Amino acid sequence: MVLVTGGTGFLGAYVIRELVASGYAVRAIRRETPIPFFLPRDIADRVEWVHCDIRDPMGLEEAMTGAEGVVHAAAKVSFSRKERRELWSINIEGTANVVNTALSLGIRRLVYVSSVAAIGRTGGNEPVTEDRTWQDSRYNTNYAISKYHGEMEVWRAIGEGLAAVIVNPGTILGFGDWNNSSCAIFRSVFNEFPWYTEGINGFVDVSDTAKAIVRLLQMDISGQRYILNADNWSWRQLFETIAAEFGKRPPAREATPFLAGVAWRAEKIRSLLTGRTALLTRESARVAASSTRFSNDKFLRLVPDFSFTPLELSIRTACRSYLQARQP
């Protein structure tokens, strides 16, 4: 029995698919959100769904009782300053509750889904590896800081005897709800968002991320972290590739520091008028302008038969699914 936190989230749903396909009995935590439409019904029906909030220690204990393994994928992702309190509450306090409960119940294995943001950005040409230590930087968003401190809770629990590993995915790409999470990148390009940057970031397919997590859950490894990253692309290359698959105009305006300031302010106004979460904020604009490459060497040395899906194929597959989902 494996418990998945964040089971109705983008990555959580794909982790569930992989676990069920691998023969595991799965229990998944959900809040009041519906089961995602991109989780096949025949798989969702095989999951034991539990209503719980990871900020509720008593509810967590009930949800986790009887499980042998845990995949902690629940997290708040936001680049909005007004959501900082909730970031701290879910990503730090919630993670502390998860690992504390796992310790008290004697959970055999735990995989914590962190982010490359928790390792930090360099702005240089040297690829970031798992050995990099956290440094204060203006490129560290509130989300990055919250995931870093969430990792500290996991390392503490490892020191207290919890068998756990940490994964640090790049920005996750794939088919999901394009009104939420990194899936909003596809919606933005489909709507012909006009801005691009030459900043470089790491990206990885959602299915690959889920498969890597399940592989690590099956291995007798603890006290390690692994970057999950398919390739390092500029945001311009990413947007242009998505636009080509959608048959849309690619972004044509380079967001220089001055224009980026204009762009995120305009996006903020549009968000207020439409009620939709802004993809571009002051924080995300700053990150998009930075250039950091992330190395996947450590994970591939551990699992040499694993191969990451080329980003071109990930994007093509996701775009086709998004287009099909828009058909009547």
JOCOR-V346291 format. One record per pair of residues at least 6 apart in sequence whose ideal C-beta (glycine too) atoms are under 6 Angstrom apart, sorted by sequence separation. I is the first residue (numbers start at 1). J is the second residue. If there is no record, write none. Layout:
BEGIN
i->(I,I)
j->(J,J)
END
This chain:
BEGIN
i->(6,20,122,158,177,178,19,52,176,243,271,4,102,178,255,7,35,119,178,16,76,154,172,240,268,4,52,76,171,267,4,16,154,239,50,119,267,76,120,134,76,120,151,75,212,264,2,263,264,121,264,28,30,209,54,7,26,27,28,29,264,2,7,8,7,13,20,29,1,2,3,4,5,204,8,204,260,13,17,20,72,204,117,202,8,118,117,118,171,173,202,203,16,174,70,115,170,171,172,173,174,200,114,118,170,29,170,172,200,169,198,199,60,64,70,114,172,197,198,55,196,54,57,61,68,69,70,71,72,73,169,196,60,64,112,54,196,54,5,119,189,165,114,116,115,189,235,92,99,103,109,110,111,112,113,114,116,189,87,91,95,99,196,15,91,165,190,192,195,92,96,103,192,194,15,84,88,92,95,99,193,195,197,87,91,103,163,165,166,167,168,169,170,194,102,195,3,12,167,232,11,79,3,1,158,229,1,1,2,3,4,5,6,227,229,5,6,195,5,227,245,245,226,226,242,246,241,245,230,231,230,116,215,199,199,188,197,199,200,197,199,202,130,184,130,208,208,111,77,205,111,111,109,203,205,170,186,38,38,173,71,141,175,174,175,69,139,128,10,127,128,129,123,127,130,121,122,10,121,116,14,18,22,14,18,15,14,18,15,80,79,79,79)
j->(12,26,128,164,183,184,26,59,183,250,278,12,110,186,263,16,44,128,187,26,86,164,182,250,278,15,63,87,182,278,16,28,166,251,63,132,280,90,134,148,91,135,166,91,228,280,19,280,281,139,282,47,49,228,74,28,47,48,49,50,285,24,29,30,30,36,43,52,25,26,27,28,29,228,33,229,285,39,43,46,98,230,144,229,36,147,147,148,201,203,232,233,47,205,102,147,202,203,204,205,206,232,147,151,203,63,204,206,234,204,234,235,97,101,107,151,209,235,236,94,235,94,97,101,108,109,110,111,112,113,209,236,101,105,154,97,239,98,54,168,239,216,166,168,168,242,288,146,153,157,163,164,165,166,167,168,170,243,142,146,150,154,251,71,147,221,246,248,251,149,153,160,249,251,73,142,146,150,153,157,251,253,255,146,150,162,222,224,225,226,227,228,229,253,162,255,64,73,228,293,73,141,67,66,223,294,67,68,69,70,71,72,73,294,296,73,74,263,74,296,315,316,298,299,315,319,315,319,308,311,311,202,303,288,289,279,288,290,291,289,291,294,225,279,227,308,309,213,181,309,216,217,217,311,314,294,322,175,176,314,213,283,318,318,321,217,290,292,176,293,294,295,290,295,298,290,292,181,292,294,206,210,214,207,211,210,210,214,213,281,281,283,284)
END
